[in-house]
């Protein structure tokens, strides 16, 4: 299976991305969570690449992409992804996002609706941050400045994974810590600011008319089952899958279940092939 590991200059930032599979198959773009990277989708990317062309970028400030000193608004991140897929010569994408990746997927749908032929929304919500949540993000940014990235990782990790995952699958928590601790303070703060300032995507839900799959971990405390149900209730014809024994990063906590749900969803809809060669 071909695995390409390039970096591309987009919007004054060097973005890292991986591609897997045959580039003539339907393109699937998978957007990661904060403060992680493309590896949150690795189990799914490896399996889906047998039938689709899978593109997994790192957002600016995350993973192996460059950190720019600014707020990473959801619109900015969506524009980065738009430029990436245009440079790759694709349209008619299946767009998937987990957590912050879901927020960026909503922004992409609002800005570039004609590009999307299906949506996959995982462990995410449509609403903007509450004032209390925004304050919490700014407190986390202050923690990064005062005590460093390791202290930030200590605070974040218990929120990302269910207690069962922490107890039974220590490797995913260890890998997540490495990913977070490799981030620059600039990247973390840019992400926190963008998340705090994001707009409410609830009004957008009624406009979505493409096939949509919504997945949520049963034990997700950051974006709950109720959050996912509200999304599903507003998107006509959407499908909701609740993943047992998973927290906020269900793609890693229950990879087989999430992959199976995505495969079933994609095989059940008519997808267009890649629109044009590079």
C-alpha positions in Angstrom: 0.0 0.0 0.0 1.5 3.3 -1.1 2.1 5.8 1.7 3.1 9.3 0.8 4.5 11.7 3.4 4.8 15.2 1.9 4.7 18.7 3.2 3.1 21.5 1.3 3.3 25.3 1.7 -0.2 26.7 2.2 -1.4 30.1 3.5 2.2 30.9 4.7 2.4 27.7 6.6 4.1 24.3 5.9 1.4 21.7 6.3 2.2 18.0 6.7 -0.2 15.3 5.4 -0.3 11.7 4.5 -2.1 9.9 1.7 -2.9 6.2 1.5 -4.4 4.1 -1.2 -5.1 4.5 -4.9 -5.4 8.1 -5.8 -8.1 7.3 -8.4 -10.5 6.0 -5.7 -13.0 8.3 -4.0 -11.1 10.7 -1.8 -11.7 10.7 2.0 -10.2 13.5 4.0 -10.0 12.9 7.8 -9.4 15.8 10.2 -7.9 15.2 13.7 -8.7 16.4 17.2 -7.0 19.0 19.3 -4.3 18.7 20.7 -3.4 15.6 18.7 -2.5 14.8 15.0 -3.3 12.7 12.0 -2.5 9.5 13.9 -5.9 9.6 15.7 -7.2 8.3 12.4 -4.4 5.8 11.6 -6.5 2.6 12.3 -9.3 3.8 10.0 -6.9 5.2 7.3 -5.1 1.9 7.0 -8.3 0.0 6.5 -10.2 2.5 4.4 -7.2 2.9 2.0 -8.1 -0.5 0.6 -11.2 1.1 -1.1 -10.6 4.9 -0.9 -7.9 7.5 -1.3 -7.4 8.6 2.3 -5.8 12.0 3.1 -4.9 12.7 6.7 -3.4 16.2 7.3 -2.0 17.8 10.4 -3.5 21.1 11.2 -1.1 24.1 11.5 0.5 24.0 14.9 -0.2 20.3 15.3 1.9 17.2 14.6 4.5 17.8 11.9 2.9 20.9 10.5 4.4 24.4 11.2 3.2 26.4 14.1 2.2 30.0 13.2 1.8 32.6 15.9 -1.9 33.4 15.5 -5.4 32.2 16.5 -6.2 29.1 14.6 -9.8 29.9 13.7 -11.9 27.1 12.3 -12.3 29.1 9.1 -8.5 29.4 8.8 -8.0 25.7 9.3 -10.9 24.9 6.8 -9.2 27.2 4.3 -5.9 25.4 4.8 -7.7 22.1 4.0 -9.4 23.6 1.0 -6.1 24.7 -0.4 -4.6 21.3 0.3 -7.3 19.3 -1.5 -7.2 21.7 -4.4 -3.4 21.2 -4.7 -4.0 17.5 -4.7 -6.5 18.0 -7.6 -9.6 16.6 -5.9 -13.2 17.6 -5.4 -16.2 15.7 -4.2 -14.6 14.7 -1.0 -15.9 12.6 1.9 -15.0 14.9 4.8 -14.5 13.4 8.3 -13.6 15.2 11.5 -13.2 14.2 15.1 -13.7 16.7 17.9 -12.0 19.9 16.6 -11.8 18.2 13.2 -15.6 18.2 13.3 -15.7 21.9 14.0 -13.4 22.4 11.0 -15.7 20.2 9.0 -18.6 22.4 9.8 -16.6 25.5 8.8 -15.6 23.8 5.6 -19.2 22.9 4.8 -20.3 26.5 5.4 -17.5 28.0 3.3 -17.2 25.3 0.5 -20.4 23.3 0.4 -20.0 22.3 -3.2 -16.9 20.2 -2.4 -18.5 17.7 0.0 -20.3 14.5 -1.1 -20.6 13.0 2.4 -19.8 13.9 6.1 -18.5 11.9 9.0 -18.7 13.7 12.3 -17.0 11.9 15.3 -17.0 12.9 19.0 -18.0 16.5 18.2 -20.7 19.1 18.7 -22.4 21.9 16.8 -22.6 24.5 19.5 -20.0 27.2 20.2 -18.2 27.3 23.6 -20.1 28.6 26.5 -18.5 31.6 28.4 -17.4 29.1 31.0 -15.8 26.9 28.4 -14.0 29.8 26.8 -12.7 30.9 30.2 -11.4 27.4 30.7 -9.5 27.4 27.5 -7.8 30.7 28.3 -6.9 29.2 31.7 -5.3 26.3 29.9 -3.4 28.7 27.7 -2.1 30.4 30.8 -1.1 27.0 32.2 1.0 26.4 29.1 2.8 29.8 29.5 3.4 29.3 33.3 4.2 25.6 33.6 4.8 24.3 30.1 3.4 21.8 27.7 3.9 18.7 30.0 1.5 20.3 32.6 -1.0 21.0 29.9 -0.8 17.3 28.8 -1.4 16.3 32.4 -4.6 18.3 32.4 -5.8 17.2 28.9 -5.3 13.5 28.9 -7.9 12.5 31.5 -10.5 14.4 29.4 -9.7 12.6 26.1 -10.0 9.0 27.0 -12.5 7.0 29.1 -11.3 5.6 32.4 -11.6 2.1 30.9 -9.3 3.0 28.0 -6.8 4.5 30.4 -6.8 1.3 32.5 -6.8 -1.2 29.6 -5.0 0.5 26.8 -2.1 2.4 28.2 -0.3 2.6 24.9 -2.8 5.0 23.3 -2.5 7.3 26.3 1.3 7.1 26.2 1.3 7.9 22.4 -1.1 10.8 22.9 1.1 12.3 25.6 4.1 12.1 23.3 2.1 13.9 20.6 0.9 16.7 22.9 4.4 17.2 24.5 5.9 17.5 21.0 3.6 20.5 20.3 5.0 24.0 20.6 3.4 26.4 23.1 2.5 28.6 20.1 0.6 25.8 18.5 -1.3 24.9 21.6 -2.3 28.5 22.4 -3.3 29.1 18.7 -5.6 26.0 18.9 -7.1 27.0 22.2 -7.9 30.5 20.9 -9.5 29.2 17.8 -11.6 26.8 19.7 -12.7 29.4 22.2 -13.8 31.8 19.4 -15.5 29.4 17.1 -19.1 30.2 16.0 -22.2 28.2 16.6 -22.8 25.7 13.8 -26.3 24.7 14.8 -28.0 26.8 12.2 -25.9 25.0 9.5 -27.3 21.6 10.4 -30.7 22.2 8.7 -28.8 23.0 5.5 -26.8 19.8 5.2 -28.2 17.5 2.6 -25.3 15.1 2.0 -25.2 11.6 3.6 -23.9 12.1 7.1 -22.6 9.7 9.7 -22.4 10.8 13.3 -20.3 8.7 15.7 -19.9 9.3 19.5 -18.2 7.4 22.3 -20.7 6.2 24.9 -18.5 7.6 27.6 -17.5 10.9 25.9 -17.7 13.6 28.5 -16.4 16.5 26.3 -18.9 16.1 23.4 -21.6 13.9 24.8 -24.1 11.4 23.4 -26.7 14.1 23.8 -24.6 16.5 21.7 -24.4 13.9 19.0 -28.2 13.2 19.2 -28.9 17.0 18.7 -26.8 17.0 15.5 -28.5 13.8 14.2 -31.9 15.3 14.9 -31.2 18.3 12.7 -29.4 16.7 9.7 -32.0 15.0 7.5 -31.3 11.3 6.9 -28.2 11.2 9.1 -27.1 8.0 10.8 -26.0 8.0 14.5 -23.7 5.3 15.9 -22.9 5.2 19.7 -19.7 3.4 20.4 -19.6 1.4 23.6 -16.7 1.7 26.0 -15.2 4.7 24.3 -14.5 8.3 25.5 -13.7 11.3 23.4 -11.2 9.7 21.0 -13.3 6.7 19.9 -11.2 6.2 16.8 -8.3 5.0 19.0 -10.3 3.6 21.9 -12.5 1.3 19.8 -10.9 1.4 16.4 -12.5 -1.7 14.9 -16.0 -0.5 15.8 -15.4 3.0 14.4 -13.8 1.6 11.2 -16.7 -0.8 10.7 -19.3 1.9 11.1 -17.5 4.1 8.6 -17.1 1.2 6.1 -20.8 0.3 6.3 -21.8 3.9 5.8 -19.5 4.6 2.8 -20.4 1.3 1.1 -24.1 2.2 1.5 -23.9 5.5 -0.5 -23.0 6.3 -4.1 -19.6 8.0 -4.2 -18.0 9.8 -7.1 -14.5 9.0 -8.1 -11.7 11.5 -7.9 -12.7 14.5 -10.0 -9.6 15.1 -12.0 -5.9 14.2 -12.1 -3.3 16.5 -10.6 
